[in-house]
Amino acid sequence: MNKLNLLTIILITALLSSCVTTPPATSRPPQVKPLYPQHIALLLPMQGQYASTSQAIQAGFLAADAQAKQQGSPSLSIKLYDTSGKNIQSVYQQALSEAADFVVGPLSKQDVTILAKADIHTPTLALNTLDNGNASHNASLFQFALSPKDEIKQIADRAWQEGHHHAIFITSKDEWGQSLQETFQAYWQSLGGTVIANLSFTRNEKDFFNPIRELLVDNALANAQALEAKQIKGKKQNRIPPARQDVDAIFLASLPNQARQIYPAVNFFYAGKTPVYATSSIYSGTPNTQGDQDLNGIHFIDMPWILNGSQNRFYAFGMDAYRLISYLLHAENFPSNGVQAATGTLYLKSDHRIYRQLQWATIQNGHV
């Protein structure tokens, strides 16, 4: 080979080499998220005041896993970690050290608040929500709860859409009831509504008739009618005193036994003319035809699981926590129209909370 040909080959080789892009030494193929995790850590307080709740959640969670396996889903490793009386960060780190690639829990609001301040990189579905103003900015932390505050907003929306603007709110004096009252008042006013009055009662209240009479009766008109009856010979005074006319909706959040006393008293003074909207707390979930006769006509919301005849809300909560896992691993693809589930239609909002849309129900002849 002569020098000219050799030089030509060298030039062509150099030109071809310059056209080939060599990937940087540090580049790696893109990581593909798995459809399912391999090791799930379930963090629940199995002792103390939350033991029965945790047991129901665990049972629902494992039942959903068994059902998924029957339908052909891959077998997942699930390990329970008892958080009772323990440092939640230590329990969480232990789960990660034992290969957990998805965490469900913790349950208590205090533990969720502590965990929300940690540097979390493993997908985690907390079974409670942070208080307002304590939003988490961690992209790996999701919050899911059976929140009565979400129910309050849903029933307020329904009443507003049906044209009601002037409301009375009835609930208990304890922390639970007062928290709901504050939530309702703020949300109802944000819609443009007016809260005419609130009635709070103790958990061991025996007399509901008189407080509700004081709340609902138009005393000025009642006194005028009484005076007129005295002045006009033979005129009989109405047995039922006149109801106030500045209220067009009543909201109730109470336990079933209290609701069965409150609702008839409301109906006595308003004769069923003013709609009463209630949270799921007024319905036990256990059929009680005789007792629930006193709730005939009340409008309330509850999860499909209860309205379809099942009885344990936290069992359904555990089922849905399991079902959310595969959706949250790919949260960017969470269905915009929600996920139909046992506790309601579930939506993932931008604050990484799971919101539930519940179903409406009315009690007639003691039946839902």
Secondary structure, DSSP 8 states (H G I E B T S, - for coil): --HHHHHHHHHHHHHHHHTS----TT--------SS-SEEEEEE--SGGGHHHHHHHHHHHHHHHHHHHHTT----EEEEEE-TTS-HHHHHHHHHHTT-SEEE---SHHHHHHHHTS---S-EEESS---TT-----TTEEEE---HHHHHHHHHHHHHHTT--EEEEEEESSHHHHHHHHHHHHHHHHHT-EEEEEEEE-TT----HHHHHHHHB-HHHHHHHHHHHHHSTT----SS--B-SS--EEEEE--HHHHHHHHHHHHHHHTT-S-EEE-GGG--SS--HHHHGGGTT-EEEE-HHHHTT---HHHHHHHHHHHHHHHHTTGGG--TT-EEETTEEEEE-TTSEEEEE-EEEE-BTTB-
